[in-house]
Amino acid sequence: MKHKIINDLWVVGVLLIAVFCLSACDNKLDIQQSYEFDVHTMPVPKEIAVGKTVEIRCTLTEKGRFADNRYTIRYFQYEGSGELRLGKNGEAFLPNDRYPLPEKVFRLYYTSRSVESQAFEVVVEDSFGNERKLEFEFNAKKDEKR
């Protein structure tokens, strides 16, 4: 009789542990869709003359991949004036308007329209609201007369 009670207690203990483990599990798959990303740029000149254009080479790198993730780009110029384009022949961006970013390797072209220093911010954002900010500052380059 004592042996049967011990066996019954053992079975009840195993069942309690199994119920505890199973209740802690969730049958839903944890699918991650939002991944961190970064945007790297090549060095750019520190000075720019009015009317001149600077090429900004950019590469977007993802820490994971979600096929339906889309990226947009926007910019805001807070000092001086100029134009920013995606690609050499792209249309000039309007401040704070979002534009689709079709490729993860891209080039921006900034053209100075000011004889003073210029500064602007570029923001790359993904479908989930994650964003990376890039800041650029250019000193005004004086025309050298000889």
SEMI-821522 format. One record per residue: residue in one letter; x, y, z of N, C-alpha, C in turn. Coordinates in steps of 0.05 Angstrom, whole numbers, plus 5000, padded with zeros to 4 digits. Layout:
<recs>
aXYZXYZXYZ;...
</recs>
This chain:
<recs>
m501649765000500050005000501750255000;k503950255016505750485017507050534990;h507750314976508950334950507050464929;k504450394931502450504913502150804917;i502150894943501851174949504251334938;i506651224941509051364930508851384900;n508051164887507751174857505651374849;d503351384864501251574857502151864861;l503751914882504852184887506852264865;w508452064857510352114835508852194809;v506752044802505252094778503952374780;v502752444803501452704806503652924804;g505952884815508153084813508953124784;v509352904769510052924741507953074725;l505453014731503153144717503053444723;l503553514748503553794756505853944741;i508153824740510453954726509753984696;a508553774684507753784656505654004651;v503654024668501654234665502854504668;f504754544687506054804690507654874666;c509154684655510754734631509054794607;l506954654603505254694580503654954582;s502955034606501455284609503255524604;a505755494608507655714604508355744574;c507755544558508355554530506155694515;d506855814492504955954475505155824448;n502955764436503055634410503355824387;k503556084393503956294372506956314366;l507556334340510256374332511056664336;d513456704346514456974350516057054325;i514657194307515957274281516757564283;q519357604281520457874282520258004255;q519058244254518858384228520558634228;s520958754251522359004253525258944261;y527159024244529958984250531459254251;e533559264266535159504267536659534240;f537259784233538759834209540560074214;d542460114197544160354199544760454171;v545560704169546260824144549060934147;h550860844129553660924130554161104106;t555861304109556561484087559661494084;m560461544060563261594055563861884063;p566361954069566962234077566262424055;v565562674063564862884044566563124050;p566863304031568563544035567363714058;k568963884070568064054092567064324080;e567864394056567164644044565764604017;i564064794011562664783985562265063975;a562665113950562265373938559465393927;v558365623926555665663915555465563887;g553365403881553065293854554365023850;k556164943869557564683866555964463879;t556564213870555063983880556963783893;v556063673916557563463931556063203929;e557562993923556362723922556662593950;i554462483960554462343986553762053981;r555661873983555261593978554261454004;c552061314002550761194025550260904021;t550360754043549760464044548060414068;l545760294063543960214085544459924091;t545059864117545559584125543459504145;e542359264142540259154159541458944178;k540458924202541358714221539758454216;g537458474202535758254195534358324169;r532758144159531358214134528458134136;f526658324131523858274128523058374100;a522058194084521558244055519758484050;d517758524067515858744062516759014073;n519059024086519959284097520759474074;r519859714077520459924057521760154072;y523560294057524960524069524160784054;t524160994069523661264058525861444067;i526161664053528161864059526862144058;r527762314076526862594077529162764088;y528963024083531163194094529963464102;f531463604119530763864128533264034130;q533264264116535564444117535064664138;y536764674158536364864179538365094179;e540265094161542065314158542965344129;g542965584118543665634090541465534072;s542165494046540265394027541665234006;g540165033996541264853976539164653967;e539964473950538164273939539363993944;l537663803952538563533955536963353936;r538463173922537162993903538062713908;l536362523901537062243902537862163873;g540362113869541362053842541962323828;k543762303808544662553795542362693781;n540562553769538362673754535662673768;g535662613794533162603809532062883813;e529562903820528463163826529263253854;a529363513858530263623883528063563904;f529063463928527263403950525963663960;l523463633969522163853984522663794014;p523163994030523763944058521463794072;n522263584087520563424104518463254088;d518663244062517063054046518462794045;r516962574047518162304046518262214017;y520562084010520961963984521761673987;p520761493970521561213972524561183966;l525761003981528560943977528660663963;p529060663937528760403923531160213927;e533460313933535860143935537160183962;k538759993971540160013997542960143993;v543860163969546260313962545460533944;f545860783953544861013938546661253941;r546261443924547861693924546061933926;l546762113944545362363946547162583934;y545862783922547363003911546363263923;y548163403936547463653949548763883933;t547064073924548064313910547664553927;s549764703931549664943947548365173932;r546565313945545265553934545665793953;s547765773968548265973989551166043991;v551766303997554566384000555366364030;e553566264046554166224075554265934081;s554965874106555165594115552365464113;q552365194109549965054105549864804123;a547564734133547264494149544464374144;f544364114142541763974138541863694150;e539563594155539263324166537763144146;v538762904143537462704126536462484145;v533862404141532762194158531861964140;v532861724146531961484132530161324152;e527761254143525861124161524860864148;d524360664165523260414154520260394158;s519060184149516060154151515060144179;f516760094199515960064226516460314243;g517460524231517860774245520660804256;n522460604252525260634261526560824242;e528260994253529561194236532561234243;r534061314224536861394227537161674216;k538561844232538962124224541862164216;l542262304194544962374185545062684184;e547162804195547363094194549863164178;f549463374161551563474144551863774148;e554363854148554964144151557164204131;f556764424117558764514098559364814103;n561964874104562765154106562665274078;a562165534077562165664051565065684040;k565365604016568065624003568165873987;k570066033993570366293979571666253952;d570766403932571966393906574766493907;e576666343897579466423897580066573871;k580766833874581366993850584367043850;r585566983827588467003825589167233807;
</recs>
